[in-house]
Amino acid sequence: MENGSKLFFRGQLIWEAIMDELLSIGLSKSKQALLSGCSAGGLATLIHCDDFRGLLPRDSRIQLSNVMPMQLMELIWDAYQ
């Protein structure tokens, strides 16, 4: 960055804040949950899947919907070049 400015990545803090809020309003008692994302969000679903599973009751059913992570899109793009 120029002039001593800094670049901050707050994704993990955002994830934690959202999970705290959802758990406080009932997610902690959920019997079913879906973690979903598309493109870069698809990658985030893979990154957070285990943490998400650990936040919910053991008997809850968890599904992951990972729609086309960015790396897969890049591989497809490269194949067609």
N, C-alpha and C positions, 0 to 999 in steps of 0.2 A: 504494500500500500504506500501511497505517497505521503510525504510530510509527517511521518510518524503515526499516521492513522492506523487503526487496527481493524481487523475483520473478526467478528464474533459469530460463532455457530451456537445457536440456542436450541437446536432440535431436541436434545436429550431433556433439557429443562421443560420444554413445551410438552413432551411426551409424559414426563412425570407429573406435571400440573394437571394435564387432562385425565390421566389415570387416577390421581388423587380425587379429583372432582367426581368422576364416574363411580368410583368405589364408594364415595360418601353418599351417593344418591341411589344406590341399590345394586350396582354391578357386583359388589362383593357377595351377594346372595344369588347370583345368576345361576341358572341351570344350563343355559346355552349362551354362547357368545360367538361372534364372527369378527375376525380381524381381517380387514381388506385394504388393498391399495392398488394403485395403477401407476405404471411408469416408475418414477423415483419412489413413490409411495409403495409400490410393489416390493421394492428392495427393503424399505423400512419394515414391511410386514415380516419379512424373513429375519431381519435383525432383531425385532422385538418379540417374535413368536414365543420363545422360551420364557421371557420375562412376563409376558401377558398370561401364559399358562400358570405361572407361579402366583399370580395375583388372585386367581379365582379358586373357588372350592374344588377339592379333588374330584368330586363326583360330577362336576359340570362338563358339558360337551363343548369343545372348542373347535371351530373350523377356521381355516386360513384360506383366504381367496387372494392369490397373488397373480395379478393381471399384468403380464408382460413387463418384467423389470428392465430397467434401462440397459443393462449389460446384454440382455438377450436381444433387444432391439438393435444394439450396435453390431452384434454378430450377424443378424439378418441383413442389416444395411451393408456390412462389409462383404457378405456373400454375393450380393447383387451388384457390386461395383465392377 
